[in-house]
Amino acid sequence: MCDQRSLEQPFASKIRKATASAVPLGFEVMWALAPEVTQMIARLWHGWTTRENADAYEALLRTKILPGIHRVAGHEGAYLMRRDAGTEVEFVTLTFFASMDAVRAFAGPDHEVAVVPPEARKLLSRFDQRAVHYESIVRPG
């Protein structure tokens, strides 16, 4: 059985070589040279619309829902993703918050409950009832 140090040695050796020569060797270099990352909370949620409602739902997200979230203290940004899934269109939102307190300021005391305004519910055919939260440890940039 391997101990932690034996696993870290080859990795550390690659990073030293990569940073010394400044020649990219793969993920190890990106990790080693990544700027210091401030920990954030990422909130993941999915919703589905019919194909007919997809453009209207996207417009609602872009013009009303996401700008409203930006007003929450501790909101750090969001990704909105869209995928044609046959007879449905799937939307994924990945929102970032500075802390769980900021998530609660957005979602309420039961921070996992989906926040879906009435106008969005009219356009969605189904959606996750609960969001999932992750600690963001590495991010692009």
N, C-alpha and C positions, 0 to 999 in steps of 0.2 A: 504494500500500500504506500502511496506517495504522501509525503508531508507537504504542507503549503509552500515551504521554501524551495523544494525541488520543482514545483510548478512555476514559481515566480522567477527562478534563475534564467531559463531560456528567454522568457519575455523581457526581463530587465536587460539582458545582454543585447537583444535585438533593438531595444529602444536606445541604449547607449550607442550602438553602432550607427543607427539611423540618424540620431541627432548629431553625432559627431561628423558624419559625412554629408548631412543635409540632403541625402538621396532617399526619396520616399520608398519604403519597403512594404507598405501596406497599412492595415488598420492600426498597428502598433504606433506608427508615426503620428497618425491623426490623433490618437488618444494622448500620446505624449506631448504633442504640441498644441492641443486644444486649450483655449483660454480657460481660466478658472470659471467654473460654472456655479452660479447661485442656484441652490436647490429650489425647485418649484413643484407645485402640485399640478398634475395633468388630469383633466376630467374627460373621460371618453363616453360618448353617447351616440346611438344610432336611431335613425328614423327612416321610414319608407313611405313613398307616395306612389300614386298611380302615375303613369307616364303623362297623363293629361294635367295633373296637378304639379308636376315637378318644377316647371319654370316659375310658376306662381309661388311655390314654397321657397325656392332659391331666392327670388326677389324679396320675399318677406324677411328671410334671414339676413340678406345683405343690407336692406334699407331700415329695418326696424329692430329685429331681435338682437343681432350682433352689436349694432351701435349702442343698444341699451345695456348690454353686458359690459361694454367698455366704461360705463359710468360707475361700475362697482369698484370700490376701493380694493386694491390688491389684484385686480384683473390684469394679467400680463400679456394677453393676446389670444389668438385662436387660429386654428386651421379649420377650413370647411372643405370637405371632400364629397364628391358626387360620383356615383357609379350606376350605369345602366345594368339592371339585374333582371333582364327578361321583361316580364309584364309589370315590374315595379322599377322604381328608381330609389337607390339607397343613398342616404345622406349620413355622413359621419362628421361629428363635431369633436374637436379636440381643443378644449379651452385650458388655458394656463392661469394659475393663481399663485400668488406669493406665499400663501399659507392655507391651512385648513380653516382658519378663522375667516379668510377671504372667501373660501368656498361656501362657508355657512352664511356669510353676508349675502351671497348670491342665491343659495338654494334653501336656506332655512336650517333649523336645528337638525332635521333628518337630512343630512347633506347628500345622501345618495339618491333621494327622490328626484325623478326627472322634472325639469322646469320647462313646461310646454304651455305657452299661452293659448287661450281659446282660439285665436285666429289661426294658429299653427295646427291645432288639433283638427280643425275643419279640413285642412289640406292633407294631413297625414292619414295613411291607411292603417299604419301600426307604428309603434315605437317602443324602445326600451323603457320600461317603467322605472328603472333605476340606472343611474350612471355609475361608472367604475372610476376609481381614483388611483393614480400612480405617483410615486415620487420621481420626478425627472432628474436624472443624474448626469446625462450628457445631452446636449442639444446642438443643432446646426448653428453655424455662425463662426 
